[in-house]
Amino acid sequence: MNNIKRLWHIQMLELEEQKKNKILKANNILNDLLSKKVEIEIKQQEFKRLKEKYKLIKKEIDKINNEVMEEKVQISKLDNKLYNCFAYNQREIEAVQRRLHSLKKRVNDFENKELFLMEQQETVKNKLTGLSRLLKKKIGDFQQLREQYYLQQDKTKRELKELQKNKQKLYTEVDPEIMKLYNNMRRRFKNPVARAENGICGGCHMTLTTVTQKKLAAAGEQVKCDNCGRLIFME
Ligand SMILES: [Zn+2]
């Protein structure tokens, strides 16, 4: 392998290196991860709020249950008074009946309220189940993507290291003067070395002069394209 061909390999490794560095810095996956995380946090807050609501409803139902129980004890006492005691006069009986009527109405109201709350509780419970399922999926997706991201980063880092090792090895194999020329040319060209094929420069795609083509065929080093000035070589 002549010096120019080695430079060509270095150049390819450098371009590859740039690509890998770009991948390492690319933050599209990171942005995706971040937005997924925000989504999860929003859903988690919603879940927390609903759970609080569920607890409040349950507390209220328990409270109503207690009150209904107390009222029912009262009712049963009054019922006993009314049907097992003959000492009452008509006025007293009417008073107890009114009291009973109002207690029963209260119990009825409470029970209606309880039914309404139980329906609400059921709705909230269903929402919680749905949210919990959604959260589980979202967290799973997030973890999978994060895993993928780290795997990709690790792989790229390993490839980059290997690439740099190969590049360093090639550096030591190129004549220092030509290396210097290459580095100077890099200020002008992104790719200072081009492969010539069928008499055409691979850098600027122009046809090389016959003289240059002859120089190339003679395997002379440091042949430059007549048009763009890139170092050229032939396989
Ligand atoms: Zn050219």
Residues whose N, C-alpha, C, O or C-beta is under 5 A from the ligand:
A	BS01	ZN	C201 G203 C204 C225 N227 C228 G229 R230
